[in-house]
Amino acid sequence: MQPIPEFTSADPPWRAPHAAYVHIPFCAHHCGYCDFAVAAGVEHRIDLYLEALEMELQLLLHPRTIRTLYLGGGTPSHLNVAQLDRLMTSLNRWFPGKRVETTLEANPDSFDAEKAALLAKHGVTRISLGVQSFYSQHLQTLERPHRPEQSVEAMAAARNVEMAVSIDLIFGVPGQTLEDWRQDLARIVAMAPDHVSTYGLTYEKGTRLWKQRERDELVPLDDEAELAMYRHAMDTLNAKGFEQYEISNFARLGKRSQHNQVYWANEAFYGFGVGAAAYVGGTRTLNVRNLEVYLKRVLSGETPVFQSETLGKEDRARETLAMNMRRVEGVDFAQFLGQTGFDATALAGRAFERYSAGGYLFIDELGARLTTAGRCVADTIVTDLF
């Protein structure tokens, strides 16, 4: 395995990482809509995985300072207390010092007061809680194993140790009505989290949900219904003091996800674990997604990376433009020029003109950003710009 390059303070943020992502693939159940690198029902492999993860971290050669650390999955909270203690001890050894933000993803049925206390002791400052819905029938459609009341209990456990709380919700679930969605948002607002992420349900090819749709075992919501739900989320959350700062993300003042903003700025980050992506020194890498292959490779001293790409200057600039446009603030022309060396309006060509004329994009001498109408078709616009 090749060591991870070292950097100096003179290296730009698209080369030198100040953030790290660590993937924990284990889940109690593989939900039908999920296309992430997960492993369900293999708890006997967790300790061996932690050993492999520790070996991969050794590629750093020496401890490094970062601003944000994000533990995603899978379900990091599925690990027991001893395993979480081992994981965080290792991570704090390689990434020492006080970080601006440390986030751990959790499911409501696997996060309790004991785990919250341990994680807080290790410096976790933020929990991202996969609530998805407060309706049992929608949780069942999504194959989520938790009960609605467990979401409330999990949030209380995080609050008791003064962690910030981010809530994930899904709209567009088959059978979901606009009134159901209104009630979910009302419950969330009443719980007063720091951050809310709202995601439209997607049917990823090969997932059980995708296969159910192909067999006509469920009826997806139409585009108009999903659009109404998304617009209602924007209206409701903005009115209740949540600032929308990205297509799917809303936050209280000062509570934006510091880690995710690294991605949208297209800055560098470390990545460790099965299926983890990294962007280091201008090169993007992706680790193998299969747990057993990852274990075999890392424990035998082989690299877990199966895909690597170093983008040219123009491709990197286009990628930066596409990522920037996900933010409500959009792209700052002067900052973009300094980061990439390219003029954003020249790079975007007629796309800027076309979407501006259609009312989807606002452009002035300082920058470009999506309008409210543009956010509703953001994926199309971002793909076009890239």
C-alpha positions in Angstrom: 0.0 0.0 0.0 1.3 3.5 -0.9 1.5 6.0 1.9 -0.8 9.0 1.7 1.1 12.2 0.6 2.1 14.8 3.0 1.2 18.5 2.5 2.3 21.9 3.7 0.4 25.0 4.6 1.2 26.4 1.2 -0.9 23.7 -0.5 -4.3 24.8 -1.7 -7.5 23.3 -0.2 -8.2 21.2 -3.3 -4.9 19.4 -2.7 -4.4 19.3 1.1 -7.2 17.7 3.1 -8.6 19.2 6.3 -11.4 16.7 6.5 -11.7 13.0 6.8 -14.5 10.5 6.0 -14.6 7.0 7.6 -17.0 4.4 6.4 -18.6 1.9 8.8 -20.6 -0.5 6.6 -22.4 -2.6 9.3 -26.2 -2.5 9.6 -28.8 -4.5 11.4 -30.8 -4.6 8.1 -30.1 -3.6 4.5 -33.0 -1.2 3.7 -34.6 -1.8 0.3 -33.8 1.7 -1.1 -30.2 1.8 0.0 -27.4 1.6 -2.6 -24.5 2.3 -0.2 -21.7 -0.1 0.7 -23.3 -1.9 3.6 -23.0 -5.3 5.3 -26.0 -6.7 7.3 -26.0 -9.6 9.6 -22.2 -10.0 9.8 -21.5 -8.6 13.3 -18.8 -11.2 13.7 -16.7 -9.3 11.2 -16.8 -5.9 13.0 -13.7 -6.4 15.1 -11.7 -7.7 12.1 -12.9 -4.7 10.1 -11.7 -2.3 12.9 -8.3 -4.0 12.6 -8.2 -3.5 8.9 -9.3 0.1 9.3 -6.5 0.7 11.7 -4.1 -0.7 9.1 -5.4 1.5 6.4 -5.1 4.6 8.7 -1.4 3.7 9.1 -1.0 5.0 5.5 -1.0 8.5 7.0 2.5 7.6 8.5 2.0 10.2 11.2 -0.9 12.0 12.9 -2.5 14.8 10.9 -4.6 17.8 11.9 -8.1 18.1 10.4 -11.0 20.4 10.9 -13.9 17.9 10.4 -14.3 14.1 10.8 -17.4 12.3 9.5 -18.3 8.7 10.3 -20.9 7.4 7.9 -22.3 4.1 6.7 -23.9 1.8 7.0 -24.8 2.5 10.6 -21.8 3.5 12.8 -24.1 3.4 15.8 -24.7 -0.3 15.2 -21.3 -1.0 16.8 -21.4 -1.8 20.5 -19.9 0.4 23.1 -16.5 -1.4 23.2 -16.2 -1.3 19.5 -17.1 2.4 19.3 -14.5 3.0 22.0 -11.9 1.2 20.0 -12.8 3.0 16.8 -12.8 6.5 18.3 -9.5 5.8 20.2 -7.9 4.9 16.9 -9.3 7.9 15.0 -8.3 10.3 17.7 -4.7 8.9 17.6 -4.4 9.6 13.9 -6.4 12.8 13.9 -5.5 14.4 17.3 -6.5 17.8 18.7 -9.8 19.7 18.9 -11.8 19.6 15.7 -14.4 22.1 14.5 -16.9 19.2 14.0 -17.1 15.4 14.4 -20.2 13.8 13.1 -21.5 10.2 13.5 -24.5 8.8 11.6 -26.9 6.9 13.8 -30.2 5.0 13.5 -32.8 5.7 16.2 -32.9 2.0 17.3 -29.2 1.7 17.9 -28.3 5.0 19.6 -28.8 5.4 23.4 -27.6 7.3 26.4 -24.6 5.0 27.0 -23.3 5.3 23.4 -24.0 9.1 23.4 -21.9 9.5 26.6 -19.0 7.5 25.2 -19.0 9.3 21.9 -19.2 12.7 23.6 -16.1 11.7 25.7 -14.3 11.0 22.5 -15.1 14.3 20.9 -18.1 13.6 18.8 -20.0 16.9 18.5 -22.8 16.0 16.1 -25.2 13.2 15.4 -26.9 12.7 12.1 -30.0 10.7 12.8 -31.8 8.7 10.2 -35.4 9.4 11.2 -36.9 9.3 7.6 -40.5 9.4 8.8 -42.8 9.3 11.8 -45.3 7.1 10.0 -45.0 3.4 10.7 -46.4 2.4 7.3 -43.8 4.6 5.5 -41.0 3.2 7.6 -42.2 -0.3 6.7 -42.1 0.6 3.0 -38.6 1.9 3.4 -37.7 -1.2 5.4 -36.5 0.9 8.3 -36.4 -1.2 11.5 -37.0 1.5 14.1 -40.3 2.7 15.7 -41.3 6.4 15.5 -40.9 6.9 19.2 -37.3 5.8 19.1 -36.4 8.8 17.1 -37.5 11.1 19.9 -35.6 9.0 22.5 -32.4 9.0 20.3 -32.5 12.8 19.9 -33.0 13.2 23.7 -29.9 11.0 24.3 -27.8 13.3 22.1 -29.2 16.4 23.6 -28.3 15.1 27.1 -24.6 15.2 26.2 -24.9 18.5 24.4 -24.5 17.2 20.9 -25.8 19.0 17.8 -28.5 17.0 16.1 -29.2 16.6 12.4 -32.3 14.8 11.2 -32.7 13.0 7.9 -36.2 12.8 6.3 -37.4 11.2 3.1 -40.2 12.3 0.9 -41.8 10.7 -2.1 -42.4 7.4 -0.4 -45.0 5.2 -2.2 -48.3 5.9 -0.5 -47.2 9.1 1.2 -49.5 12.0 1.0 -48.7 15.7 1.2 -50.5 15.8 4.5 -48.3 13.0 5.8 -45.3 15.0 4.8 -46.7 18.1 6.5 -47.1 16.2 9.7 -43.5 14.8 9.5 -42.1 18.3 9.1 -44.3 19.6 11.9 -43.0 16.8 14.2 -39.4 17.7 13.3 -39.9 21.4 13.9 -41.4 20.7 17.3 -38.3 18.5 18.2 -36.1 21.6 17.4 -33.1 19.9 15.9 -30.1 22.0 14.7 -30.2 20.7 11.1 -32.6 19.0 8.7 -31.9 17.1 5.5 -34.8 16.3 3.2 -34.2 13.8 0.4 -36.5 12.7 -2.4 -36.7 8.9 -2.6 -34.6 7.5 -5.4 -34.9 4.1 -7.0 -31.3 3.0 -7.5 -30.9 0.2 -10.0 -30.5 -3.2 -8.4 -32.0 -2.3 -5.0 -35.0 -4.2 -3.7 -37.1 -1.0 -4.0 -36.1 -0.7 -7.7 -37.0 -4.3 -8.3 -40.4 -3.8 -6.6 -41.1 -0.9 -8.9 -40.1 -3.0 -11.9 -42.5 -5.7 -10.9 -45.3 -3.2 -10.3 -45.4 -4.2 -6.6 -45.6 -0.5 -5.6 -46.6 2.7 -7.2 -44.1 5.6 -7.2 -45.4 9.1 -6.5 -45.6 11.3 -9.6 -43.3 14.2 -10.2 -45.9 16.8 -9.3 -46.5 15.2 -5.9 -42.8 15.1 -5.1 -42.3 18.7 -6.3 -45.2 19.8 -4.0 -43.5 18.1 -1.0 -40.1 19.6 -1.8 -41.6 23.1 -2.1 -43.5 22.6 1.2 -40.2 21.6 2.9 -38.5 24.8 1.7 -41.5 27.0 2.7 -42.0 25.4 6.1 -38.4 25.1 7.2 -37.4 28.6 6.1 -40.4 30.0 7.9 -39.4 28.1 11.1 -35.9 29.5 11.3 -34.0 26.9 9.2 -31.8 28.5 6.5 -31.6 26.5 3.3 -27.9 26.4 2.3 -27.8 23.5 -0.1 -30.4 21.8 -2.3 -31.4 19.2 0.4 -30.0 20.8 3.6 -31.4 23.3 6.1 -29.8 24.6 9.3 -30.3 26.8 12.3 -27.9 29.9 12.3 -24.4 28.7 12.8 -25.3 25.0 12.5 -24.5 24.1 8.9 -22.6 20.9 8.3 -19.0 22.0 8.2 -17.9 18.6 6.8 -20.4 18.5 3.9 -19.4 22.0 2.9 -16.0 20.7 2.1 -17.6 18.5 -0.6 -19.6 21.3 -2.1 -16.6 23.6 -2.2 -14.8 20.7 -4.0 -12.0 20.7 -1.5 -9.8 17.7 -0.5 -10.7 15.1 2.0 -9.3 11.8 3.3 -11.4 8.6 3.0 -11.0 5.3 4.8 -13.0 2.1 4.9 -14.9 -0.1 2.5 -16.5 1.9 -0.4 -14.9 5.1 0.9 -14.1 7.9 -1.6 -11.1 10.3 -1.1 -9.9 13.4 -2.8 -6.2 13.9 -2.0 -3.6 15.9 -3.9 -5.9 16.4 -6.9 -6.6 12.6 -7.3 -9.9 11.0 -6.6 -9.9 7.4 -5.3 -12.6 4.9 -4.5 -12.1 1.8 -2.2 -13.7 -1.5 -3.1 -17.3 -1.9 -2.0 -17.3 -5.5 -1.0 -16.5 -6.1 2.7 -14.7 -9.4 2.3 -12.6 -8.1 -0.6 -11.7 -5.0 1.5 -10.6 -7.2 4.4 -8.6 -9.5 2.3 -6.7 -6.7 0.5 -6.0 -4.5 3.5 -5.0 -7.4 5.9 -2.6 -8.8 3.3 -1.0 -5.4 2.8 -2.7 -4.6 -0.6 -4.4 -1.4 -1.4 -8.2 -1.2 -1.1 -8.4 1.3 -3.9 -9.9 0.0 -7.1 -10.5 3.2 -8.9 -8.3 6.3 -9.3 -8.5 9.4 -11.4 -6.5 12.6 -11.5 -8.5 15.3 -13.3 -7.1 17.9 -15.6 -7.5 21.6 -14.8 -10.6 22.1 -16.9 -12.3 19.0 -15.7 -11.5 19.9 -12.2 -13.0 23.4 -12.8 -16.2 22.0 -14.3 -16.5 19.6 -11.3 -16.0 22.5 -8.9 -18.7 24.6 -10.7 -21.2 21.7 -10.6 -20.5 21.2 -6.8 -20.7 24.9 -6.1 -24.1 25.2 -7.8 -25.6 22.8 -5.2 -25.2 25.5 -2.6 -27.9 28.1 -2.2 -25.1 30.8 -2.4 -24.1 29.2 -5.7 -20.7 30.1 -7.3 -18.7 33.2 -6.4 -17.0 34.2 -9.6 -13.9 35.7 -8.0 -13.4 32.8 -5.6 -13.9 30.3 -8.4 -11.3 32.1 -10.6 -8.8 32.0 -7.7 -9.5 28.3 -7.0 -9.5 27.0 -10.6 -8.0 29.6 -12.8 -11.1 29.6 -15.0 -13.8 32.2 -15.6 -17.1 30.5 -14.6 -19.2 32.3 -17.2 -16.9 31.3 -20.0 -16.8 27.7 -18.8 -20.6 27.4 -18.4 -21.1 28.8 -21.9 -24.7 28.9 -23.0 -26.0 26.9 -20.1 -25.9 29.9 -17.8 -27.7 32.0 -20.4 -30.4 29.3 -21.0 -31.2 28.7 -17.4 -31.1 32.4 -16.5 -33.6 33.1 -19.3 -35.8 30.3 -18.1 -35.9 31.7 -14.5 -33.9 28.9 -13.0 -30.7 30.8 -12.4 -29.9 34.3 -11.0 -26.7 35.8 -12.4 -25.0 39.2 -11.6 -21.4 40.5 -11.6 -20.6 38.6 -8.4 -21.8 35.1 -9.1 -24.5 32.7 -10.1 -27.0 30.8 -8.0 -30.2 28.7 -8.5 -33.5 30.4 -8.0 -36.2 28.6 -6.0 -37.5 27.2 -9.3 -34.0 26.1 -10.2 -33.6 24.2 -7.0 -36.6 22.1 -8.0 -34.7 20.9 -11.1 -31.2 21.2 -9.6 -29.9 17.7 -10.6 -30.6 18.4 -14.3 -28.9 21.8 -14.2 -25.9 20.6 -12.2 -25.4 17.7 -14.6 -25.7 20.0 -17.6 -23.1 22.4 -16.2 -20.7 19.6 -15.4 
